[in-house]
Amino acid sequence: MAEFHGVKTTEVFQPKAAVVQTNTLPIYFGTAPINQVADPAGAVNKIIIAKNLEDFRNKLGFSYDWKSFTLCEAAHAHFVDSEQSPIGFVNVLDVTDAEATAPAAATFVDGIHTIDKEGVLKGSVTVGDGTTNYQVGKDFTLTFNAAGKLVIAIVSGGAIPAGTTSLQVGYSTLKPSNVTASRIIGGTDAQTGERTGLELIEDVFLETSFVPNLIVAPGWSHDPVVAAVMVAKTQNINGLFEAHAVTDLDANQKYVDIAAWKEDNGYTSHLQTNTYPMTTYKGRLYHMSTLVTADMVATDAQNEGVPYQTPSNQPIKADGLVYADGTPVRIPFDQANVLNANGIVTGIRWTDGFRAWGNYTGAYPEFKDAQRSFIPVRRMMSYIKNQLVLRHWEQVDNPLNRRLIESIADGANIWLNGLVGAGYLLGGRVEFLAADNPDDQLGSGKMVYRIYITPPSMAQEIEFLVSYDASYLAALTAA
């Protein structure tokens, strides 16, 4: 090595820190008015992360026809009603799901005509006079208005004569009714490996470095087959992570029948929060799963992203409960508790408005242990498991020596102690036991740690014993 004489510097780059997720990321599956975006085909079966309504509109379009475009309900609930971010979406409506409208006479006022339909595909629009087809961009322009309807404007100086009041306009529109439950469920192409529908939950972490916490499909999850696949997809994501499904029960069912419907149709997983019925808010219809998901996100955000608090008894953006057809339903408080006792989260009206009501996962009442039956305890179990993977990934492939064994145990214990100190756990510890780590296993590079944690349950029942105390009558005659 050559001798050095003087002063020099060497830049050292810090290794990339392990991903630590501090917020709850729901992933919604459904349909969106992708005809409004620049590249409609590029918005199909892709993981779309949106930060606000404008971002959502740019990436997936927006409409108030939530029955046709189910993802717009979720976008409005999170971005407008609750001001939350970020939120994940997967649209399964394809540009090939379209129906054509033959060219017909259209009236132009001051050179403008608005097609009174949503879902119009820009590339399908034809404008002509019966003999000549005019050119978009040269003779006319196409833009979407705030209501998601396509506006045709005649270009001054183009080939369309000035003062024209009628032209032949043809177009194709998206057909959301083509989307069925099987499209939401999706699958994996055996030849290309490309995933669609719910299978795309596997791509969330790969593309965004976010662990998907909640899987939601309002407008679809009341289908027992869709709900069953949602639950299946909560487990072993990327072979590493665990999520939670928020599902709707069939809001066509009367509230006195819904508990039996839930059991008969298999909404019974400990990784599932069942919600019922639907709600209204400012004249719009919402699925309860959307509002409970927004409730979970808001509650987690108040606690540094740690899901240790139940969404029950937290405010939801609702001004009424309804069945699927919009008929109002008034569920008495004692009947709401009956729903809770059957693993169903509903809504109640309290003095300050509507609140989510219910603490049990779908596994209740078959399973009554806190680990499987209480929503926040179950979500905390998943949270701890996911965080352990994220926090200790950087130590994979390090030399397996005593220093590494102690470093992992110490790091995990310090983290758990922090959760205990913050009140997110009642207690927690990590142990590395000889019985779990025989020599041949360690020689093969495998280490096993035991994690013991106790997330707090909820104060679900508070009772006051009220008695008449006659001794206070003495105050009437006291001097």
Secondary structure, 3 states (H helix, E strand, C coil): CCCCCCCCCCCCCCCCCCCCCCCCCEEEEECCCHHHCCCHHHHCCCCEEECCHHHHHHHHCCCCCCCCCHHHHHHHHHHHHCCCCCEEEEECCCCCCEEEEEEEEEECECCEEEEEEECECHHHCEEECCCCECCECCCEEEEECCCCEEEEEECCCCCCCCCCCEEEEEEEEECHHHCCHHHHHCEECCCCCCEEHHHHHHHHHHHHCCCCCEEECCCCCCCHHHHHHHHHHCCCECCCECCEEEEECCCCCCCCCHHHHHHHCCCCCCCEEEECCEEEECCEEEEHHHHHHHHHHHHHHCCCCCCCCCCCCCECCCCEEECCCCCECCCCHHHHHHHHCCCCEEEEEECCEEEEECCECCCCCCCCCHHHHEHHHHHHHHHHHHHHHHHHHHHCCCCCCHHHHHHHHHHHHHHHHHHHHCCCCCEEEEECCHHHCCHHHHHCCCCCCEEEEECCCCCCCCCCCCCCCHHHHHHHCCC
